[in-house]
Amino acid sequence: MTPNIAIVHVAIPHWGTIKAWLPLFLLWIPAILLSPLIFLVILAVCLAGRISPWRTIASFWALSCALPGTDVRVSTEGNKVLVRIL
């Protein structure tokens, strides 16, 4: 399953918190429209680097399908950032 929504939560002391829901499924629209160009670029790079283009595409697909459930938390000097991909 591909990622659909990312939640970004930023907490800054003395300023407040920001919580944003980012709809990642909207990124598929330009990706589909640009897919012929993306495929040609991947093919050219793979031919120049002598890598299998099908293995490269499969790796990108596996990476994007593994993103749901990612939870990144960063904290420094009271500032906190949380990114969750659903």
Order of alpha helices (4+ residues) and beta strands (2+ residues): beta-beta-alpha-alpha-alpha-beta-beta
